[in-house]
Amino acid sequence: MYLPSGVYHETYRADHAWWQATFVKVKMALLVLLLLVGLPLAGNYPLSVANIIGYTILSALGVQLLIGYCGMITLGHAAFIAVGAYATAIGMLRYGLPYSVSMALGAILAGLWSVLFGLPSARVKGFYLIMTTMAAQFVTVDFIITQYVSRVGGRGHYFSLPPGTITIGPWIIDTELKVYYLMIGLVTLCIVGMANLLRTRVGRAWIAIRDNDIAAEMMGVNVVRYKLLAFFVAGVMGGVAGAFWVSSLYVVSAEHFQFSWSIWLVGVILIGGVGSLHGLIFGSVFVTVLLEALKFAVIPLSDAFPALSTGFLYIKEGVFGLAIVLFLLYEPHGLAYRWQQSKNYFNLWPFAY
């Protein structure tokens, strides 16, 4: 039940099962036990790091869909995350809607806003599409949100939610642990939904467009329709990420969704592996843990070198850029490819060659 030569399928359903061997099922059960029981016992700091990882996964999921599965490069995804965050906050503060309803409306609004800037993808691609998505970033965050949306209700440049505002039914999300469990639920729901969507006709159409859009159109795929659908789904995922960000901080500001965050998300999937949901998770974990380790390395030296503490932001971005360069040079397929190669080595041992 473990070696590939010992696993065979007699039905189509078994061939498409998520976990196809007993060993894999045991591993996943242990992972679930670790996430639901083990990590919450570790304290608030590991939970806060896990929440950042979850937010990165939710934010980069739409980027992975557009770049990894549709072949459309985007550099403005933070704009759609911002739309989801602000729509969720306004829904709760101004209209008194429950958090779950505001999240759903914010996700749909972010998806529709994404489609608006995805319309040029029907006629352009490559460099011109990159410029279009960059325009989404600057028009949405730097103009509409900063100058108008953030001042709704006579507020300044940020929205602050009173304690106890974010609830799901009787469950009040007001601690790091509750935010963590919300993150686990949202990440699981989005990853499972995306994975199943990619196995449908829609997912196959996206991959066909990525590989060769002209050939896909000749085979009867409506390229424009599926491109716009990809932008909508990516925007919805970004809206969910923005809604989760609101629950994590109880504050939302335009400063949280700058152009650098859009670039950061592209770097995450480059490190993890383009076109892989596993790579999305690996990249998010790697980048977050790397920066936390960098923080612990810089703090002891800040007493002797005060410039390190004031310039940590630039050090962080420099290390992140260096990591991208090294991965492109020495591991261009990302961590997901290396993980697959490692599994194949042990699965095929002693004939790993």
Contacts in CASP RR format, 6 or more apart in sequence:
PFRMAT RR
TARGET T0000
AUTHOR 0000-0000-0000
METHOD contacts of the structure
MODEL  1
MYLPSGVYHETYRADHAWWQATFVKVKMALLVLLLLVGLPLAGNYPLSVA
NIIGYTILSALGVQLLIGYCGMITLGHAAFIAVGAYATAIGMLRYGLPYS
VSMALGAILAGLWSVLFGLPSARVKGFYLIMTTMAAQFVTVDFIITQYVS
RVGGRGHYFSLPPGTITIGPWIIDTELKVYYLMIGLVTLCIVGMANLLRT
RVGRAWIAIRDNDIAAEMMGVNVVRYKLLAFFVAGVMGGVAGAFWVSSLY
VVSAEHFQFSWSIWLVGVILIGGVGSLHGLIFGSVFVTVLLEALKFAVIP
LSDAFPALSTGFLYIKEGVFGLAIVLFLLYEPHGLAYRWQQSKNYFNLWP
FAY
1 7 0 8 1.000
1 21 0 8 1.000
1 22 0 8 1.000
1 23 0 8 1.000
2 21 0 8 1.000
2 22 0 8 1.000
2 23 0 8 1.000
2 347 0 8 1.000
3 347 0 8 1.000
3 348 0 8 1.000
4 347 0 8 1.000
4 348 0 8 1.000
7 20 0 8 1.000
7 21 0 8 1.000
9 15 0 8 1.000
9 20 0 8 1.000
14 20 0 8 1.000
16 199 0 8 1.000
19 25 0 8 1.000
19 28 0 8 1.000
35 184 0 8 1.000
36 184 0 8 1.000
39 46 0 8 1.000
39 47 0 8 1.000
39 50 0 8 1.000
39 180 0 8 1.000
40 47 0 8 1.000
40 177 0 8 1.000
40 180 0 8 1.000
40 181 0 8 1.000
44 176 0 8 1.000
44 177 0 8 1.000
47 176 0 8 1.000
47 177 0 8 1.000
47 179 0 8 1.000
47 180 0 8 1.000
48 176 0 8 1.000
49 288 0 8 1.000
49 289 0 8 1.000
49 292 0 8 1.000
50 180 0 8 1.000
50 183 0 8 1.000
51 176 0 8 1.000
51 179 0 8 1.000
51 180 0 8 1.000
51 183 0 8 1.000
51 248 0 8 1.000
52 288 0 8 1.000
53 284 0 8 1.000
53 285 0 8 1.000
53 288 0 8 1.000
54 183 0 8 1.000
54 187 0 8 1.000
54 244 0 8 1.000
54 284 0 8 1.000
55 183 0 8 1.000
55 241 0 8 1.000
55 244 0 8 1.000
55 245 0 8 1.000
55 248 0 8 1.000
56 265 0 8 1.000
56 268 0 8 1.000
56 284 0 8 1.000
56 287 0 8 1.000
56 288 0 8 1.000
57 187 0 8 1.000
57 190 0 8 1.000
57 191 0 8 1.000
57 280 0 8 1.000
57 281 0 8 1.000
57 284 0 8 1.000
58 186 0 8 1.000
58 187 0 8 1.000
58 190 0 8 1.000
58 237 0 8 1.000
58 238 0 8 1.000
58 240 0 8 1.000
58 241 0 8 1.000
58 242 0 8 1.000
58 244 0 8 1.000
59 77 0 8 1.000
59 78 0 8 1.000
59 81 0 8 1.000
59 238 0 8 1.000
59 241 0 8 1.000
59 242 0 8 1.000
59 261 0 8 1.000
59 265 0 8 1.000
60 265 0 8 1.000
60 268 0 8 1.000
60 269 0 8 1.000
60 280 0 8 1.000
60 284 0 8 1.000
61 190 0 8 1.000
61 191 0 8 1.000
61 194 0 8 1.000
61 234 0 8 1.000
61 237 0 8 1.000
61 238 0 8 1.000
61 241 0 8 1.000
61 280 0 8 1.000
62 77 0 8 1.000
62 233 0 8 1.000
62 234 0 8 1.000
62 235 0 8 1.000
62 237 0 8 1.000
62 238 0 8 1.000
63 74 0 8 1.000
63 77 0 8 1.000
63 234 0 8 1.000
63 265 0 8 1.000
63 266 0 8 1.000
63 268 0 8 1.000
63 269 0 8 1.000
64 269 0 8 1.000
64 274 0 8 1.000
64 275 0 8 1.000
64 276 0 8 1.000
64 277 0 8 1.000
64 280 0 8 1.000
65 194 0 8 1.000
65 206 0 8 1.000
65 230 0 8 1.000
65 233 0 8 1.000
65 234 0 8 1.000
65 237 0 8 1.000
66 72 0 8 1.000
66 73 0 8 1.000
66 74 0 8 1.000
66 77 0 8 1.000
66 230 0 8 1.000
66 231 0 8 1.000
66 234 0 8 1.000
67 73 0 8 1.000
67 74 0 8 1.000
67 266 0 8 1.000
67 269 0 8 1.000
67 274 0 8 1.000
67 275 0 8 1.000
68 210 0 8 1.000
68 269 0 8 1.000
68 274 0 8 1.000
68 275 0 8 1.000
69 198 0 8 1.000
69 203 0 8 1.000
69 206 0 8 1.000
69 207 0 8 1.000
69 210 0 8 1.000
69 230 0 8 1.000
69 275 0 8 1.000
70 206 0 8 1.000
70 209 0 8 1.000
70 210 0 8 1.000
70 226 0 8 1.000
70 227 0 8 1.000
70 230 0 8 1.000
71 209 0 8 1.000
71 210 0 8 1.000
72 121 0 8 1.000
72 125 0 8 1.000
72 126 0 8 1.000
72 129 0 8 1.000
72 227 0 8 1.000
72 230 0 8 1.000
73 126 0 8 1.000
73 129 0 8 1.000
73 130 0 8 1.000
73 133 0 8 1.000
73 266 0 8 1.000
74 129 0 8 1.000
74 130 0 8 1.000
74 133 0 8 1.000
74 234 0 8 1.000
74 262 0 8 1.000
74 266 0 8 1.000
75 130 0 8 1.000
75 133 0 8 1.000
75 134 0 8 1.000
75 137 0 8 1.000
75 259 0 8 1.000
75 262 0 8 1.000
75 263 0 8 1.000
75 266 0 8 1.000
76 133 0 8 1.000
76 134 0 8 1.000
76 136 0 8 1.000
76 137 0 8 1.000
76 259 0 8 1.000
76 262 0 8 1.000
77 133 0 8 1.000
77 234 0 8 1.000
77 235 0 8 1.000
77 238 0 8 1.000
77 262 0 8 1.000
77 265 0 8 1.000
78 137 0 8 1.000
78 141 0 8 1.000
78 257 0 8 1.000
78 258 0 8 1.000
78 259 0 8 1.000
78 261 0 8 1.000
78 262 0 8 1.000
78 265 0 8 1.000
79 113 0 8 1.000
79 117 0 8 1.000
79 136 0 8 1.000
79 137 0 8 1.000
79 139 0 8 1.000
79 140 0 8 1.000
79 141 0 8 1.000
79 257 0 8 1.000
79 262 0 8 1.000
80 110 0 8 1.000
80 111 0 8 1.000
80 113 0 8 1.000
80 114 0 8 1.000
80 136 0 8 1.000
80 140 0 8 1.000
80 234 0 8 1.000
80 235 0 8 1.000
80 238 0 8 1.000
80 239 0 8 1.000
81 110 0 8 1.000
81 238 0 8 1.000
81 239 0 8 1.000
81 241 0 8 1.000
81 242 0 8 1.000
81 245 0 8 1.000
81 257 0 8 1.000
81 261 0 8 1.000
82 140 0 8 1.000
82 141 0 8 1.000
82 145 0 8 1.000
82 242 0 8 1.000
82 254 0 8 1.000
82 256 0 8 1.000
82 257 0 8 1.000
83 106 0 8 1.000
83 109 0 8 1.000
83 110 0 8 1.000
83 111 0 8 1.000
83 113 0 8 1.000
83 140 0 8 1.000
83 145 0 8 1.000
83 239 0 8 1.000
84 106 0 8 1.000
84 107 0 8 1.000
84 109 0 8 1.000
84 110 0 8 1.000
84 238 0 8 1.000
84 239 0 8 1.000
84 240 0 8 1.000
84 241 0 8 1.000
84 242 0 8 1.000
84 243 0 8 1.000
85 239 0 8 1.000
85 242 0 8 1.000
85 243 0 8 1.000
85 245 0 8 1.000
85 246 0 8 1.000
85 252 0 8 1.000
85 256 0 8 1.000
85 257 0 8 1.000
86 145 0 8 1.000
86 149 0 8 1.000
86 150 0 8 1.000
86 159 0 8 1.000
86 252 0 8 1.000
87 102 0 8 1.000
87 105 0 8 1.000
87 106 0 8 1.000
87 109 0 8 1.000
87 110 0 8 1.000
87 239 0 8 1.000
88 99 0 8 1.000
88 102 0 8 1.000
88 103 0 8 1.000
88 105 0 8 1.000
88 106 0 8 1.000
88 239 0 8 1.000
88 242 0 8 1.000
88 243 0 8 1.000
88 246 0 8 1.000
89 102 0 8 1.000
89 159 0 8 1.000
89 161 0 8 1.000
89 246 0 8 1.000
89 252 0 8 1.000
90 102 0 8 1.000
90 149 0 8 1.000
90 152 0 8 1.000
90 159 0 8 1.000
91 97 0 8 1.000
91 102 0 8 1.000
91 105 0 8 1.000
92 98 0 8 1.000
92 99 0 8 1.000
92 102 0 8 1.000
92 161 0 8 1.000
92 165 0 8 1.000
92 166 0 8 1.000
93 159 0 8 1.000
93 161 0 8 1.000
93 165 0 8 1.000
94 152 0 8 1.000
94 153 0 8 1.000
97 105 0 8 1.000
98 167 0 8 1.000
98 168 0 8 1.000
98 169 0 8 1.000
99 165 0 8 1.000
99 166 0 8 1.000
99 167 0 8 1.000
99 168 0 8 1.000
99 173 0 8 1.000
99 243 0 8 1.000
99 247 0 8 1.000
100 168 0 8 1.000
100 169 0 8 1.000
102 243 0 8 1.000
103 239 0 8 1.000
103 240 0 8 1.000
103 243 0 8 1.000
106 239 0 8 1.000
106 243 0 8 1.000
107 235 0 8 1.000
107 236 0 8 1.000
107 237 0 8 1.000
107 238 0 8 1.000
107 239 0 8 1.000
107 240 0 8 1.000
107 243 0 8 1.000
108 236 0 8 1.000
109 239 0 8 1.000
110 235 0 8 1.000
110 236 0 8 1.000
110 238 0 8 1.000
110 239 0 8 1.000
110 242 0 8 1.000
111 231 0 8 1.000
111 232 0 8 1.000
111 233 0 8 1.000
111 234 0 8 1.000
111 235 0 8 1.000
111 236 0 8 1.000
111 238 0 8 1.000
111 239 0 8 1.000
112 232 0 8 1.000
113 136 0 8 1.000
113 140 0 8 1.000
113 235 0 8 1.000
114 136 0 8 1.000
114 231 0 8 1.000
114 232 0 8 1.000
114 234 0 8 1.000
114 235 0 8 1.000
114 236 0 8 1.000
115 228 0 8 1.000
115 231 0 8 1.000
115 232 0 8 1.000
117 132 0 8 1.000
117 133 0 8 1.000
117 135 0 8 1.000
117 136 0 8 1.000
117 231 0 8 1.000
118 132 0 8 1.000
118 133 0 8 1.000
118 227 0 8 1.000
118 228 0 8 1.000
118 231 0 8 1.000
119 228 0 8 1.000
120 128 0 8 1.000
120 129 0 8 1.000
120 132 0 8 1.000
121 129 0 8 1.000
121 132 0 8 1.000
121 224 0 8 1.000
121 227 0 8 1.000
121 228 0 8 1.000
121 231 0 8 1.000
122 223 0 8 1.000
122 224 0 8 1.000
122 227 0 8 1.000
122 228 0 8 1.000
124 132 0 8 1.000
125 213 0 8 1.000
134 259 0 8 1.000
137 259 0 8 1.000
137 262 0 8 1.000
138 259 0 8 1.000
141 254 0 8 1.000
141 257 0 8 1.000
141 258 0 8 1.000
141 259 0 8 1.000
142 254 0 8 1.000
145 254 0 8 1.000
145 257 0 8 1.000
146 157 0 8 1.000
146 254 0 8 1.000
150 156 0 8 1.000
150 157 0 8 1.000
150 158 0 8 1.000
150 159 0 8 1.000
150 253 0 8 1.000
150 254 0 8 1.000
151 157 0 8 1.000
157 253 0 8 1.000
157 254 0 8 1.000
157 255 0 8 1.000
158 251 0 8 1.000
158 252 0 8 1.000
158 253 0 8 1.000
158 254 0 8 1.000
158 255 0 8 1.000
159 251 0 8 1.000
159 252 0 8 1.000
159 253 0 8 1.000
160 250 0 8 1.000
160 251 0 8 1.000
161 246 0 8 1.000
161 250 0 8 1.000
161 251 0 8 1.000
163 174 0 8 1.000
163 250 0 8 1.000
164 172 0 8 1.000
164 173 0 8 1.000
164 174 0 8 1.000
165 250 0 8 1.000
166 172 0 8 1.000
166 173 0 8 1.000
166 174 0 8 1.000
166 246 0 8 1.000
166 247 0 8 1.000
166 250 0 8 1.000
167 173 0 8 1.000
168 182 0 8 1.000
171 178 0 8 1.000
172 178 0 8 1.000
173 179 0 8 1.000
173 182 0 8 1.000
173 247 0 8 1.000
179 247 0 8 1.000
179 248 0 8 1.000
182 244 0 8 1.000
182 247 0 8 1.000
183 244 0 8 1.000
183 248 0 8 1.000
186 240 0 8 1.000
186 244 0 8 1.000
190 237 0 8 1.000
190 240 0 8 1.000
191 277 0 8 1.000
191 281 0 8 1.000
194 233 0 8 1.000
194 237 0 8 1.000
194 277 0 8 1.000
195 277 0 8 1.000
197 203 0 8 1.000
197 233 0 8 1.000
198 206 0 8 1.000
198 207 0 8 1.000
202 226 0 8 1.000
202 229 0 8 1.000
205 216 0 8 1.000
205 221 0 8 1.000
205 226 0 8 1.000
206 226 0 8 1.000
206 230 0 8 1.000
208 215 0 8 1.000
208 216 0 8 1.000
208 219 0 8 1.000
208 221 0 8 1.000
209 216 0 8 1.000
209 221 0 8 1.000
209 223 0 8 1.000
209 226 0 8 1.000
209 227 0 8 1.000
213 223 0 8 1.000
216 223 0 8 1.000
217 223 0 8 1.000
245 252 0 8 1.000
245 256 0 8 1.000
246 252 0 8 1.000
249 256 0 8 1.000
260 317 0 8 1.000
264 287 0 8 1.000
264 320 0 8 1.000
267 287 0 8 1.000
267 320 0 8 1.000
267 324 0 8 1.000
268 280 0 8 1.000
268 283 0 8 1.000
268 284 0 8 1.000
268 287 0 8 1.000
269 275 0 8 1.000
269 279 0 8 1.000
269 280 0 8 1.000
269 283 0 8 1.000
270 324 0 8 1.000
270 327 0 8 1.000
270 328 0 8 1.000
270 334 0 8 1.000
271 282 0 8 1.000
271 283 0 8 1.000
271 286 0 8 1.000
271 287 0 8 1.000
271 323 0 8 1.000
271 324 0 8 1.000
271 327 0 8 1.000
271 334 0 8 1.000
271 335 0 8 1.000
272 279 0 8 1.000
272 280 0 8 1.000
272 282 0 8 1.000
272 283 0 8 1.000
272 286 0 8 1.000
272 327 0 8 1.000
272 334 0 8 1.000
272 335 0 8 1.000
272 336 0 8 1.000
273 279 0 8 1.000
273 280 0 8 1.000
273 282 0 8 1.000
273 283 0 8 1.000
273 333 0 8 1.000
273 334 0 8 1.000
273 335 0 8 1.000
273 336 0 8 1.000
273 337 0 8 1.000
274 334 0 8 1.000
276 336 0 8 1.000
276 337 0 8 1.000
278 336 0 8 1.000
278 339 0 8 1.000
278 340 0 8 1.000
279 334 0 8 1.000
279 335 0 8 1.000
279 336 0 8 1.000
279 339 0 8 1.000
282 334 0 8 1.000
282 335 0 8 1.000
282 336 0 8 1.000
282 339 0 8 1.000
283 335 0 8 1.000
286 335 0 8 1.000
287 320 0 8 1.000
287 323 0 8 1.000
290 319 0 8 1.000
290 320 0 8 1.000
290 323 0 8 1.000
291 316 0 8 1.000
291 319 0 8 1.000
291 320 0 8 1.000
294 315 0 8 1.000
294 316 0 8 1.000
294 319 0 8 1.000
295 312 0 8 1.000
298 308 0 8 1.000
298 309 0 8 1.000
298 312 0 8 1.000
298 315 0 8 1.000
299 309 0 8 1.000
301 308 0 8 1.000
302 308 0 8 1.000
302 309 0 8 1.000
308 315 0 8 1.000
327 334 0 8 1.000
331 337 0 8 1.000
331 338 0 8 1.000
344 352 0 8 1.000
345 352 0 8 1.000
346 352 0 8 1.000
END
